[in-house]
């Protein structure tokens, strides 16, 4: 068996398992530990979270009766990945790693506002990409994506609130900069 066939077989196996809706719901949730580890400035934590994110497409068994909409989107995604690559596709493919890097950098620098902006932009961008580039097939990821986004936004805001509550404040100092107090109130 040659390497190309081995990779094709692995791709088939992974995409079959990625048709499990649990895979779709869990993936956005990795942005919570990614923010946490970036905030804690843990390179190992960031790397481990990215590995978990990348491998999570095949954590769950292939569904007995896959959703036709999910299969349609996965077929689009597989064709997009394995199809001809031009400069436009390369530019589109670099957006995800750049966005994840910017997201980690925002939390690394303790900018919750920018972290939340990037979190919401990444979710919206992925959905928009699936709908526009995928000729409407991206609508299949709307519910998992929005549920994940809401959970992630809530977790980040909860974390900010918890961090502020635990941090001792010197007398006479405001509890948080105005931007943070407006998003966590």
C-alpha positions as CSV (number, residue, x, y, z in Angstrom):
1,X,0.0,0.0,0.0
2,X,1.4,3.4,-0.9
3,X,1.3,6.6,1.2
4,X,-1.3,8.2,-1.0
5,X,-3.7,5.3,-0.6
6,X,-3.0,5.2,3.2
7,X,-3.8,8.9,3.5
8,X,-6.9,8.5,1.4
9,X,-8.1,5.7,3.6
10,X,-7.4,7.7,6.7
11,X,-9.3,10.6,5.2
12,X,-12.3,8.5,4.5
13,X,-12.2,7.0,8.0
14,X,-11.9,10.5,9.6
15,X,-14.7,12.1,7.5
16,X,-17.0,9.2,8.2
17,X,-16.5,9.8,11.9
18,X,-16.8,13.6,11.5
19,X,-20.3,13.1,10.3
20,X,-21.2,12.4,13.9
21,X,-23.0,15.6,15.2
22,X,-21.1,15.3,18.5
23,X,-18.0,16.1,16.6
24,X,-19.6,19.3,15.4
25,X,-20.8,20.4,18.8
26,X,-17.5,19.7,20.6
27,X,-15.1,21.5,18.2
28,X,-16.0,25.1,19.0
29,X,-15.7,24.3,22.7
30,X,-11.9,23.9,22.3
31,X,-11.7,27.7,22.0
32,X,-12.4,27.9,25.8
33,X,-9.3,26.0,26.9
34,X,-7.3,27.7,24.1
35,X,-8.2,31.1,25.6
36,X,-7.4,29.8,29.1
37,X,-4.0,28.5,28.2
38,X,-3.2,31.6,26.2
39,X,-4.2,33.7,29.2
40,X,-2.0,31.6,31.4
41,X,0.8,31.8,28.8
42,X,1.2,28.1,28.5
43,X,2.7,27.1,25.2
44,X,2.2,23.4,26.0
45,X,-1.5,24.0,26.9
46,X,-2.0,25.9,23.6
47,X,-0.3,23.1,21.6
48,X,-2.2,20.3,23.4
49,X,-5.5,22.1,22.8
50,X,-4.7,22.6,19.1
51,X,-3.9,18.9,18.8
52,X,-7.1,18.0,20.5
53,X,-9.0,20.4,18.2
54,X,-7.4,18.9,15.1
55,X,-8.1,15.3,16.1
56,X,-11.6,15.8,17.5
57,X,-13.1,15.2,14.1
58,X,-12.6,11.4,14.6
59,X,-13.2,11.0,18.3
60,X,-16.7,9.8,17.9
61,X,-18.0,6.7,16.0
62,X,-19.5,7.1,12.6
63,X,-23.2,7.5,12.9
64,X,-25.4,4.7,11.8
65,X,-27.7,7.1,9.9
66,X,-25.7,10.2,9.0
67,X,-27.6,13.5,8.5
68,X,-27.8,14.2,4.7
69,X,-27.1,17.9,5.3
70,X,-23.9,17.1,7.3
71,X,-22.8,14.7,4.6
72,X,-23.4,17.3,1.9
73,X,-21.2,19.8,3.7
74,X,-18.5,17.2,4.5
75,X,-18.5,16.3,0.8
76,X,-18.0,20.0,-0.1
77,X,-15.2,20.3,2.5
78,X,-13.5,17.2,1.3
79,X,-13.6,18.3,-2.3
80,X,-12.4,21.7,-1.3
81,X,-9.4,20.3,0.6
82,X,-8.5,17.7,-2.1
83,X,-9.3,19.9,-5.1
84,X,-7.0,22.1,-7.1
85,X,-5.2,24.7,-5.0
86,X,-4.8,28.3,-6.4
87,X,-3.8,31.5,-4.7
88,X,-7.3,32.3,-3.6
89,X,-7.8,28.9,-1.9
90,X,-4.4,29.2,-0.3
91,X,-5.3,32.6,1.1
92,X,-8.6,31.2,2.4
93,X,-6.8,28.3,4.0
94,X,-4.4,30.6,5.9
95,X,-7.2,32.5,7.5
96,X,-8.0,29.8,10.1
97,X,-4.4,29.5,11.5
98,X,-4.0,33.3,11.4
99,X,-7.3,33.8,13.3
100,X,-6.4,31.2,15.9
101,X,-3.0,32.8,16.3
102,X,-4.6,36.3,16.7
103,X,-7.1,34.8,19.2
104,X,-4.3,33.2,21.3
105,X,-2.4,36.5,21.1
106,X,-5.4,38.5,22.3
107,X,-5.7,36.3,25.4
108,X,-1.9,36.1,25.9
109,X,-1.9,39.9,26.1
110,X,-5.0,39.8,28.4
111,X,-7.3,41.6,25.9
112,X,-10.6,40.0,26.6
113,X,-12.4,42.4,24.3
114,X,-10.2,41.5,21.3
115,X,-10.5,37.9,22.2
116,X,-14.3,38.0,22.1
117,X,-14.2,40.0,18.9
118,X,-12.0,37.4,17.3
119,X,-14.1,34.5,18.7
120,X,-17.2,35.9,17.2
121,X,-15.5,36.8,13.9
122,X,-14.1,33.2,13.6
123,X,-17.5,31.6,14.2
124,X,-19.2,34.0,11.8
125,X,-16.5,33.6,9.2
126,X,-16.6,29.8,9.3
127,X,-20.4,29.9,8.8
128,X,-20.2,32.5,6.1
129,X,-17.5,30.5,4.3
130,X,-19.6,27.3,4.5
131,X,-22.7,29.1,3.1
132,X,-21.0,31.2,0.4
133,X,-18.1,29.0,-0.8
134,X,-20.0,25.8,0.0
135,X,-23.1,26.9,-2.0
136,X,-25.3,26.8,1.0
137,X,-24.1,23.5,2.5
138,X,-22.7,25.5,5.5
139,X,-26.2,26.0,6.9
140,X,-25.7,22.4,8.3
141,X,-23.2,23.8,10.9
142,X,-25.4,26.7,12.0
143,X,-26.9,25.2,15.2
144,X,-23.7,23.5,16.4
145,X,-21.7,26.6,15.6
146,X,-24.0,29.0,17.3
147,X,-24.5,26.8,20.4
148,X,-20.7,26.6,20.7
149,X,-20.3,30.3,20.2
150,X,-22.8,31.1,22.9
151,X,-21.1,28.7,25.3
152,X,-17.7,30.1,24.5
153,X,-18.8,33.7,24.9
154,X,-20.5,32.9,28.2
155,X,-17.4,31.0,29.4
156,X,-15.1,33.9,28.6
157,X,-17.4,36.4,30.3
158,X,-17.8,34.1,33.3
159,X,-14.0,33.8,33.5
160,X,-13.5,37.5,33.4
161,X,-16.1,38.0,36.1
162,X,-14.5,35.3,38.3
163,X,-11.0,36.6,37.7
164,X,-12.1,40.1,38.8
165,X,-13.9,38.8,41.9
166,X,-10.7,36.9,43.0
167,X,-8.2,39.7,42.4
168,X,-7.6,41.9,45.4
169,X,-8.1,45.6,44.7
170,X,-6.0,48.3,46.4
171,X,-8.1,51.0,48.2
172,X,-9.1,53.7,45.8
173,X,-8.5,51.8,42.6
174,X,-11.4,51.1,40.3
175,X,-12.2,47.4,40.0
176,X,-11.6,47.1,36.3
177,X,-10.9,49.3,33.3
178,X,-14.2,50.7,31.9
179,X,-14.1,48.4,28.9
180,X,-13.8,45.3,31.0
181,X,-16.4,46.4,33.5
182,X,-18.9,47.1,30.6
183,X,-18.5,43.6,29.1
184,X,-18.5,41.7,32.4
185,X,-21.4,43.4,34.1
